[in-house]
Amino acid sequence: MSDLQHYLQHFGLKTRPFSLAPDPGCIYWSPAHTRAWTMLEYGVITCAPVTLITGDVGAGKTTLLRHLIETSGPELTIGLVTNAHGSRGELLQWVLQALGLALGASEGYVTQFDRLQTFLIEEYAAGRRVLLIFDEAQNLGREALEELRMLTNINSGPDELLQLILAGQPELRDMVRRPDMTQFAQRVAAAAHLGAMSPGEVRAYIGHRSETAGGGAMLFDDAAIALIAEVSRGVPRLVNQLSEMALMYAFAADAATVARGSVQAILDDDAFFGGDHPPAPRLADPGADVMRLTSDKRVD
Protein backbone atom coordinates (compact mmCIF):
# COMPACT_ATOMS: atom_id res chain seq x y z
CA MET A 1 0.00 0.00 0.00
CA SER A 2 1.40 3.41 -0.98
CA ASP A 3 1.80 6.21 1.54
CA LEU A 4 -1.02 8.14 -0.14
CA GLN A 5 -3.37 5.16 0.05
CA HIS A 6 -2.48 4.70 3.72
CA TYR A 7 -3.24 8.38 4.32
CA LEU A 8 -6.60 8.18 2.53
CA GLN A 9 -7.56 4.94 4.25
CA HIS A 10 -6.73 6.42 7.65
CA PHE A 11 -9.52 9.00 7.21
CA GLY A 12 -11.88 6.79 5.19
CA LEU A 13 -11.32 8.83 2.03
CA LYS A 14 -11.40 7.76 -1.62
CA THR A 15 -9.60 10.84 -2.96
CA ARG A 16 -7.88 13.92 -1.53
CA PRO A 17 -10.69 16.27 -0.49
CA PHE A 18 -8.75 19.53 -0.63
CA SER A 19 -6.69 19.46 -3.80
CA LEU A 20 -5.68 22.93 -4.99
CA ALA A 21 -6.42 22.08 -8.64
CA PRO A 22 -9.78 23.43 -9.90
CA ASP A 23 -12.26 20.54 -9.72
CA PRO A 24 -15.81 21.16 -10.99
CA GLY A 25 -16.88 17.86 -9.44
CA CYS A 26 -16.27 19.27 -5.96
CA ILE A 27 -18.04 22.61 -6.32
CA TYR A 28 -19.69 23.84 -3.15
CA TRP A 29 -22.57 26.06 -4.18
CA SER A 30 -22.28 28.94 -1.75
CA PRO A 31 -24.71 31.83 -2.33
CA ALA A 32 -21.94 33.81 -4.06
CA HIS A 33 -21.01 30.92 -6.34
CA THR A 34 -24.66 30.27 -7.13
CA ARG A 35 -25.14 33.92 -8.12
CA ALA A 36 -21.99 33.89 -10.24
CA TRP A 37 -23.07 30.69 -11.98
CA THR A 38 -26.52 32.14 -12.62
CA MET A 39 -24.94 35.19 -14.26
CA LEU A 40 -22.66 32.98 -16.37
CA GLU A 41 -25.65 30.98 -17.58
CA TYR A 42 -27.64 34.15 -18.17
CA GLY A 43 -24.81 35.63 -20.20
CA VAL A 44 -24.54 32.54 -22.38
CA ILE A 45 -28.29 32.08 -22.87
CA THR A 46 -28.95 35.73 -23.74
CA CYS A 47 -25.88 36.03 -25.99
CA ALA A 48 -24.43 38.79 -23.82
CA PRO A 49 -21.50 40.44 -25.62
CA VAL A 50 -19.40 40.46 -22.44
CA THR A 51 -19.87 38.66 -19.12
CA LEU A 52 -17.59 39.70 -16.26
CA ILE A 53 -16.73 37.48 -13.27
CA THR A 54 -14.35 38.86 -10.64
CA GLY A 55 -13.01 37.68 -7.31
CA ASP A 56 -9.86 37.50 -5.24
CA VAL A 57 -7.15 34.93 -5.93
CA GLY A 58 -8.49 31.49 -5.01
CA ALA A 59 -12.16 32.54 -4.88
CA GLY A 60 -13.26 29.81 -7.30
CA LYS A 61 -13.48 31.64 -10.63
CA THR A 62 -11.54 29.05 -12.61
CA THR A 63 -13.58 26.20 -11.12
CA LEU A 64 -16.80 27.84 -12.32
CA LEU A 65 -15.33 28.34 -15.78
CA ARG A 66 -14.30 24.68 -15.93
CA HIS A 67 -17.81 23.68 -14.87
CA LEU A 68 -19.25 25.81 -17.67
CA ILE A 69 -16.96 24.21 -20.23
CA GLU A 70 -17.73 20.67 -19.02
CA THR A 71 -21.51 21.16 -18.99
CA SER A 72 -21.88 23.07 -22.26
CA GLY A 73 -23.65 21.44 -25.18
CA PRO A 74 -22.64 21.03 -28.84
CA GLU A 75 -24.33 24.32 -29.74
CA LEU A 76 -21.34 26.17 -28.27
CA THR A 77 -17.81 26.34 -29.61
CA ILE A 78 -15.62 27.40 -26.69
CA GLY A 79 -12.10 28.78 -26.67
CA LEU A 80 -10.22 29.23 -23.39
CA VAL A 81 -7.40 31.75 -23.01
CA THR A 82 -5.42 31.88 -19.76
CA ASN A 83 -2.92 34.54 -18.73
CA ALA A 84 -3.09 36.34 -22.06
CA HIS A 85 -0.97 39.45 -22.43
CA GLY A 86 0.86 41.36 -25.10
CA SER A 87 0.11 43.77 -27.92
CA ARG A 88 -2.97 44.09 -30.10
CA GLY A 89 -1.65 41.65 -32.71
CA GLU A 90 -0.53 39.13 -30.10
CA LEU A 91 -4.00 39.10 -28.54
CA LEU A 92 -5.55 38.01 -31.83
CA GLN A 93 -3.00 35.19 -32.00
CA TRP A 94 -4.11 34.04 -28.52
CA VAL A 95 -7.72 34.04 -29.76
CA LEU A 96 -6.96 32.02 -32.89
CA GLN A 97 -4.96 29.46 -30.93
CA ALA A 98 -7.75 29.08 -28.35
CA LEU A 99 -10.20 28.32 -31.15
CA GLY A 100 -7.88 25.74 -32.70
CA LEU A 101 -6.99 27.80 -35.76
CA ALA A 102 -3.41 27.22 -36.91
CA LEU A 103 -1.23 30.28 -37.32
CA GLY A 104 0.80 30.90 -40.46
CA ALA A 105 4.34 32.06 -39.78
CA SER A 106 4.04 35.08 -42.08
CA GLU A 107 0.40 36.01 -41.48
CA GLY A 108 -0.23 39.64 -40.66
CA TYR A 109 -2.98 41.12 -38.53
CA VAL A 110 -5.42 41.65 -41.41
CA THR A 111 -5.11 38.04 -42.55
CA GLN A 112 -5.55 36.76 -39.01
CA PHE A 113 -8.61 38.92 -38.46
CA ASP A 114 -10.12 37.70 -41.73
CA ARG A 115 -9.57 34.08 -40.67
CA LEU A 116 -11.31 34.73 -37.36
CA GLN A 117 -14.24 36.43 -39.04
CA THR A 118 -14.59 33.59 -41.56
CA PHE A 119 -14.51 31.03 -38.74
CA LEU A 120 -17.21 32.88 -36.79
CA ILE A 121 -19.46 33.05 -39.85
CA GLU A 122 -18.97 29.35 -40.59
CA GLU A 123 -19.81 28.40 -37.00
CA TYR A 124 -22.91 30.59 -37.11
CA ALA A 125 -24.02 28.95 -40.36
CA ALA A 126 -23.60 25.55 -38.71
CA GLY A 127 -25.86 26.60 -35.83
CA ARG A 128 -23.10 27.06 -33.28
CA ARG A 129 -22.24 30.11 -31.19
CA VAL A 130 -18.64 30.93 -30.34
CA LEU A 131 -17.80 31.66 -26.72
CA LEU A 132 -14.35 32.97 -25.87
CA ILE A 133 -13.30 32.74 -22.22
CA PHE A 134 -10.42 34.74 -20.76
CA ASP A 135 -9.18 33.58 -17.37
CA GLU A 136 -6.85 35.87 -15.39
CA ALA A 137 -8.19 38.68 -17.55
CA GLN A 138 -6.81 41.33 -15.18
CA ASN A 139 -3.56 40.85 -17.12
CA LEU A 140 -5.17 42.42 -20.19
CA GLY A 141 -4.50 46.10 -20.62
CA ARG A 142 -6.78 48.83 -21.92
CA GLU A 143 -5.65 48.33 -25.51
CA ALA A 144 -6.37 44.59 -25.35
CA LEU A 145 -9.83 45.12 -23.87
CA GLU A 146 -10.62 47.63 -26.58
CA GLU A 147 -9.54 45.09 -29.18
CA LEU A 148 -11.86 42.51 -27.63
CA ARG A 149 -14.71 45.02 -27.71
CA MET A 150 -14.15 45.47 -31.42
CA LEU A 151 -14.28 41.69 -31.94
CA THR A 152 -17.74 41.58 -30.36
CA ASN A 153 -18.92 43.90 -33.13
CA ILE A 154 -18.60 41.09 -35.68
CA ASN A 155 -22.18 40.16 -36.48
CA SER A 156 -24.57 38.64 -38.98
CA GLY A 157 -27.58 40.90 -39.17
CA PRO A 158 -28.92 41.30 -35.62
CA ASP A 159 -26.91 38.36 -34.27
CA GLU A 160 -23.51 38.83 -32.66
CA LEU A 161 -21.13 36.04 -33.61
CA LEU A 162 -18.75 36.17 -30.64
CA GLN A 163 -19.43 36.22 -26.91
CA LEU A 164 -16.80 36.97 -24.29
CA ILE A 165 -16.48 35.84 -20.68
CA LEU A 166 -13.77 37.64 -18.74
CA ALA A 167 -12.76 36.32 -15.33
CA GLY A 168 -10.16 38.01 -13.19
CA GLN A 169 -9.13 39.60 -9.95
CA PRO A 170 -10.90 42.73 -8.58
CA GLU A 171 -8.58 45.08 -10.48
CA LEU A 172 -10.27 43.89 -13.69
CA ARG A 173 -13.54 45.36 -12.45
CA ASP A 174 -11.74 48.56 -11.48
CA MET A 175 -10.19 48.83 -14.94
CA VAL A 176 -13.53 48.39 -16.71
CA ARG A 177 -15.00 51.18 -14.56
CA ARG A 178 -12.40 53.72 -15.68
CA PRO A 179 -13.82 56.74 -17.55
CA ASP A 180 -11.87 55.86 -20.69
CA MET A 181 -13.41 52.36 -20.73
CA THR A 182 -17.03 53.50 -21.07
CA GLN A 183 -17.56 51.86 -24.45
CA PHE A 184 -16.31 48.52 -23.16
CA ALA A 185 -18.34 48.79 -19.95
CA GLN A 186 -21.49 49.30 -21.99
CA ARG A 187 -20.92 45.90 -23.59
CA VAL A 188 -20.95 44.14 -20.20
CA ALA A 189 -24.43 42.63 -19.98
CA ALA A 190 -23.85 40.23 -17.08
CA ALA A 191 -21.48 40.44 -14.12
CA ALA A 192 -20.85 38.92 -10.69
CA HIS A 193 -18.25 39.14 -7.95
CA LEU A 194 -17.11 36.19 -5.85
CA GLY A 195 -16.54 37.32 -2.29
CA ALA A 196 -15.21 35.41 0.69
CA MET A 197 -17.23 32.71 2.41
CA SER A 198 -18.73 33.33 5.83
CA PRO A 199 -17.65 31.12 8.77
CA GLY A 200 -20.87 29.14 8.36
CA GLU A 201 -20.18 28.67 4.67
CA VAL A 202 -16.63 27.52 5.43
CA ARG A 203 -18.09 24.88 7.75
CA ALA A 204 -20.48 23.67 5.04
CA TYR A 205 -17.70 23.83 2.44
CA ILE A 206 -15.32 21.65 4.46
CA GLY A 207 -18.11 19.17 5.17
CA HIS A 208 -19.09 19.07 1.49
CA ARG A 209 -15.53 18.50 0.29
CA SER A 210 -14.96 15.80 2.90
CA GLU A 211 -18.15 13.93 1.96
CA THR A 212 -17.48 14.27 -1.77
CA ALA A 213 -14.09 12.62 -1.21
CA GLY A 214 -15.75 9.70 0.56
CA GLY A 215 -15.24 10.76 4.17
CA GLY A 216 -17.66 11.98 6.79
CA ALA A 217 -18.88 15.53 7.25
CA MET A 218 -17.46 15.53 10.80
CA LEU A 219 -13.85 14.91 9.78
CA PHE A 220 -12.97 18.32 11.30
CA ASP A 221 -14.21 19.39 14.72
CA ASP A 222 -15.92 22.74 15.29
CA ALA A 223 -12.89 24.45 16.82
CA ALA A 224 -10.64 23.40 13.93
CA ILE A 225 -13.13 24.71 11.38
CA ALA A 226 -13.48 28.01 13.25
CA LEU A 227 -9.72 28.56 13.18
CA ILE A 228 -9.48 27.59 9.51
CA ALA A 229 -12.26 30.06 8.68
CA GLU A 230 -10.51 32.83 10.60
CA VAL A 231 -7.04 32.26 9.17
CA SER A 232 -8.18 31.69 5.57
CA ARG A 233 -10.55 34.69 5.61
CA GLY A 234 -13.07 32.46 3.82
CA VAL A 235 -11.07 32.20 0.58
CA PRO A 236 -11.73 28.71 -0.86
CA ARG A 237 -8.17 28.06 -2.05
CA LEU A 238 -6.75 28.99 1.35
CA VAL A 239 -9.37 26.85 3.08
CA ASN A 240 -8.24 23.94 0.89
CA GLN A 241 -4.57 24.57 1.58
CA LEU A 242 -4.94 24.80 5.34
CA SER A 243 -7.41 21.90 5.55
CA GLU A 244 -5.11 19.63 3.56
CA MET A 245 -2.18 20.47 5.83
CA ALA A 246 -4.33 19.94 8.92
CA LEU A 247 -5.23 16.46 7.71
CA MET A 248 -1.55 15.65 7.31
CA TYR A 249 -0.75 16.90 10.81
CA ALA A 250 -3.63 14.86 12.24
CA PHE A 251 -2.43 11.83 10.28
CA ALA A 252 1.07 12.24 11.72
CA ALA A 253 -0.48 12.28 15.19
CA ASP A 254 -2.55 9.16 14.38
CA ALA A 255 -5.72 11.16 15.12
CA ALA A 256 -9.00 10.00 13.59
CA THR A 257 -10.26 13.56 13.10
CA VAL A 258 -8.79 17.05 12.85
CA ALA A 259 -8.87 19.09 16.06
CA ARG A 260 -7.98 22.74 16.53
CA GLY A 261 -4.55 21.73 17.82
CA SER A 262 -3.57 20.34 14.42
CA VAL A 263 -4.43 23.63 12.74
CA GLN A 264 -2.68 25.67 15.42
CA ALA A 265 0.44 23.52 15.07
CA ILE A 266 0.66 24.48 11.40
CA LEU A 267 0.58 28.15 12.36
CA ASP A 268 3.08 27.64 15.17
CA ASP A 269 5.41 25.91 12.71
CA ASP A 270 4.98 28.88 10.34
CA ALA A 271 4.12 26.33 7.65
CA PHE A 272 1.11 28.17 6.18
CA PHE A 273 1.90 30.98 3.78
CA GLY A 274 -1.54 32.42 3.17
CA GLY A 275 -4.18 34.21 5.22
CA ASP A 276 -3.88 35.68 8.69
CA HIS A 277 -2.16 34.13 11.71
CA PRO A 278 -4.17 35.16 14.78
CA PRO A 279 -2.72 34.61 18.22
CA ALA A 280 -4.20 31.56 19.87
CA PRO A 281 -3.97 30.06 23.35
CA ARG A 282 -1.56 27.19 23.69
CA LEU A 283 -3.05 23.78 24.35
CA ALA A 284 -2.54 22.46 27.85
CA ASP A 285 -1.01 19.34 26.31
CA PRO A 286 0.05 20.06 22.70
CA GLY A 287 1.09 16.45 22.23
CA ALA A 288 -2.42 15.18 22.96
CA ASP A 289 -3.70 15.65 19.42
CA VAL A 290 -0.73 17.06 17.52
CA MET A 291 2.50 15.52 16.35
CA ARG A 292 4.94 17.49 14.20
CA LEU A 293 5.81 16.01 10.82
CA THR A 294 9.07 14.70 12.23
CA SER A 295 6.94 11.64 12.91
CA ASP A 296 7.61 8.47 10.94
CA LYS A 297 4.23 8.97 9.28
CA ARG A 298 4.78 10.88 6.04
CA VAL A 299 2.84 11.24 2.84
CA ASP A 300 4.96 11.50 -0.29
C-alpha positions in Angstrom: 0.0 0.0 0.0 1.4 3.4 -1.0 1.8 6.2 1.5 -1.0 8.1 -0.1 -3.4 5.2 0.1 -2.5 4.7 3.7 -3.2 8.4 4.3 -6.6 8.2 2.5 -7.6 4.9 4.3 -6.7 6.4 7.6 -9.5 9.0 7.2 -11.9 6.8 5.2 -11.3 8.8 2.0 -11.4 7.8 -1.6 -9.6 10.8 -3.0 -7.9 13.9 -1.5 -10.7 16.3 -0.5 -8.8 19.5 -0.6 -6.7 19.5 -3.8 -5.7 22.9 -5.0 -6.4 22.1 -8.6 -9.8 23.4 -9.9 -12.3 20.5 -9.7 -15.8 21.2 -11.0 -16.9 17.9 -9.4 -16.3 19.3 -6.0 -18.0 22.6 -6.3 -19.7 23.8 -3.2 -22.6 26.1 -4.2 -22.3 28.9 -1.7 -24.7 31.8 -2.3 -21.9 33.8 -4.1 -21.0 30.9 -6.3 -24.7 30.3 -7.1 -25.1 33.9 -8.1 -22.0 33.9 -10.2 -23.1 30.7 -12.0 -26.5 32.1 -12.6 -24.9 35.2 -14.3 -22.7 33.0 -16.4 -25.7 31.0 -17.6 -27.6 34.2 -18.2 -24.8 35.6 -20.2 -24.5 32.5 -22.4 -28.3 32.1 -22.9 -29.0 35.7 -23.7 -25.9 36.0 -26.0 -24.4 38.8 -23.8 -21.5 40.4 -25.6 -19.4 40.5 -22.4 -19.9 38.7 -19.1 -17.6 39.7 -16.3 -16.7 37.5 -13.3 -14.4 38.9 -10.6 -13.0 37.7 -7.3 -9.9 37.5 -5.2 -7.2 34.9 -5.9 -8.5 31.5 -5.0 -12.2 32.5 -4.9 -13.3 29.8 -7.3 -13.5 31.6 -10.6 -11.5 29.0 -12.6 -13.6 26.2 -11.1 -16.8 27.8 -12.3 -15.3 28.3 -15.8 -14.3 24.7 -15.9 -17.8 23.7 -14.9 -19.3 25.8 -17.7 -17.0 24.2 -20.2 -17.7 20.7 -19.0 -21.5 21.2 -19.0 -21.9 23.1 -22.3 -23.7 21.4 -25.2 -22.6 21.0 -28.8 -24.3 24.3 -29.7 -21.3 26.2 -28.3 -17.8 26.3 -29.6 -15.6 27.4 -26.7 -12.1 28.8 -26.7 -10.2 29.2 -23.4 -7.4 31.7 -23.0 -5.4 31.9 -19.8 -2.9 34.5 -18.7 -3.1 36.3 -22.1 -1.0 39.4 -22.4 0.9 41.4 -25.1 0.1 43.8 -27.9 -3.0 44.1 -30.1 -1.6 41.7 -32.7 -0.5 39.1 -30.1 -4.0 39.1 -28.5 -5.5 38.0 -31.8 -3.0 35.2 -32.0 -4.1 34.0 -28.5 -7.7 34.0 -29.8 -7.0 32.0 -32.9 -5.0 29.5 -30.9 -7.8 29.1 -28.4 -10.2 28.3 -31.2 -7.9 25.7 -32.7 -7.0 27.8 -35.8 -3.4 27.2 -36.9 -1.2 30.3 -37.3 0.8 30.9 -40.5 4.3 32.1 -39.8 4.0 35.1 -42.1 0.4 36.0 -41.5 -0.2 39.6 -40.7 -3.0 41.1 -38.5 -5.4 41.7 -41.4 -5.1 38.0 -42.6 -5.5 36.8 -39.0 -8.6 38.9 -38.5 -10.1 37.7 -41.7 -9.6 34.1 -40.7 -11.3 34.7 -37.4 -14.2 36.4 -39.0 -14.6 33.6 -41.6 -14.5 31.0 -38.7 -17.2 32.9 -36.8 -19.5 33.1 -39.9 -19.0 29.3 -40.6 -19.8 28.4 -37.0 -22.9 30.6 -37.1 -24.0 29.0 -40.4 -23.6 25.5 -38.7 -25.9 26.6 -35.8 -23.1 27.1 -33.3 -22.2 30.1 -31.2 -18.6 30.9 -30.3 -17.8 31.7 -26.7 -14.3 33.0 -25.9 -13.3 32.7 -22.2 -10.4 34.7 -20.8 -9.2 33.6 -17.4 -6.8 35.9 -15.4 -8.2 38.7 -17.6 -6.8 41.3 -15.2 -3.6 40.8 -17.1 -5.2 42.4 -20.2 -4.5 46.1 -20.6 -6.8 48.8 -21.9 -5.7 48.3 -25.5 -6.4 44.6 -25.4 -9.8 45.1 -23.9 -10.6 47.6 -26.6 -9.5 45.1 -29.2 -11.9 42.5 -27.6 -14.7 45.0 -27.7 -14.2 45.5 -31.4 -14.3 41.7 -31.9 -17.7 41.6 -30.4 -18.9 43.9 -33.1 -18.6 41.1 -35.7 -22.2 40.2 -36.5 -24.6 38.6 -39.0 -27.6 40.9 -39.2 -28.9 41.3 -35.6 -26.9 38.4 -34.3 -23.5 38.8 -32.7 -21.1 36.0 -33.6 -18.7 36.2 -30.6 -19.4 36.2 -26.9 -16.8 37.0 -24.3 -16.5 35.8 -20.7 -13.8 37.6 -18.7 -12.8 36.3 -15.3 -10.2 38.0 -13.2 -9.1 39.6 -9.9 -10.9 42.7 -8.6 -8.6 45.1 -10.5 -10.3 43.9 -13.7 -13.5 45.4 -12.5 -11.7 48.6 -11.5 -10.2 48.8 -14.9 -13.5 48.4 -16.7 -15.0 51.2 -14.6 -12.4 53.7 -15.7 -13.8 56.7 -17.5 -11.9 55.9 -20.7 -13.4 52.4 -20.7 -17.0 53.5 -21.1 -17.6 51.9 -24.4 -16.3 48.5 -23.2 -18.3 48.8 -19.9 -21.5 49.3 -22.0 -20.9 45.9 -23.6 -20.9 44.1 -20.2 -24.4 42.6 -20.0 -23.9 40.2 -17.1 -21.5 40.4 -14.1 -20.9 38.9 -10.7 -18.2 39.1 -8.0 -17.1 36.2 -5.8 -16.5 37.3 -2.3 -15.2 35.4 0.7 -17.2 32.7 2.4 -18.7 33.3 5.8 -17.7 31.1 8.8 -20.9 29.1 8.4 -20.2 28.7 4.7 -16.6 27.5 5.4 -18.1 24.9 7.7 -20.5 23.7 5.0 -17.7 23.8 2.4 -15.3 21.6 4.5 -18.1 19.2 5.2 -19.1 19.1 1.5 -15.5 18.5 0.3 -15.0 15.8 2.9 -18.2 13.9 2.0 -17.5 14.3 -1.8 -14.1 12.6 -1.2 -15.8 9.7 0.6 -15.2 10.8 4.2 -17.7 12.0 6.8 -18.9 15.5 7.3 -17.5 15.5 10.8 -13.8 14.9 9.8 -13.0 18.3 11.3 -14.2 19.4 14.7 -15.9 22.7 15.3 -12.9 24.5 16.8 -10.6 23.4 13.9 -13.1 24.7 11.4 -13.5 28.0 13.2 -9.7 28.6 13.2 -9.5 27.6 9.5 -12.3 30.1 8.7 -10.5 32.8 10.6 -7.0 32.3 9.2 -8.2 31.7 5.6 -10.6 34.7 5.6 -13.1 32.5 3.8 -11.1 32.2 0.6 -11.7 28.7 -0.9 -8.2 28.1 -2.0 -6.7 29.0 1.3 -9.4 26.8 3.1 -8.2 23.9 0.9 -4.6 24.6 1.6 -4.9 24.8 5.3 -7.4 21.9 5.6 -5.1 19.6 3.6 -2.2 20.5 5.8 -4.3 19.9 8.9 -5.2 16.5 7.7 -1.5 15.7 7.3 -0.7 16.9 10.8 -3.6 14.9 12.2 -2.4 11.8 10.3 1.1 12.2 11.7 -0.5 12.3 15.2 -2.6 9.2 14.4 -5.7 11.2 15.1 -9.0 10.0 13.6 -10.3 13.6 13.1 -8.8 17.0 12.9 -8.9 19.1 16.1 -8.0 22.7 16.5 -4.6 21.7 17.8 -3.6 20.3 14.4 -4.4 23.6 12.7 -2.7 25.7 15.4 0.4 23.5 15.1 0.7 24.5 11.4 0.6 28.2 12.4 3.1 27.6 15.2 5.4 25.9 12.7 5.0 28.9 10.3 4.1 26.3 7.7 1.1 28.2 6.2 1.9 31.0 3.8 -1.5 32.4 3.2 -4.2 34.2 5.2 -3.9 35.7 8.7 -2.2 34.1 11.7 -4.2 35.2 14.8 -2.7 34.6 18.2 -4.2 31.6 19.9 -4.0 30.1 23.4 -1.6 27.2 23.7 -3.0 23.8 24.4 -2.5 22.5 27.9 -1.0 19.3 26.3 0.0 20.1 22.7 1.1 16.5 22.2 -2.4 15.2 23.0 -3.7 15.6 19.4 -0.7 17.1 17.5 2.5 15.5 16.3 4.9 17.5 14.2 5.8 16.0 10.8 9.1 14.7 12.2 6.9 11.6 12.9 7.6 8.5 10.9 4.2 9.0 9.3 4.8 10.9 6.0 2.8 11.2 2.8 5.0 11.5 -0.3 
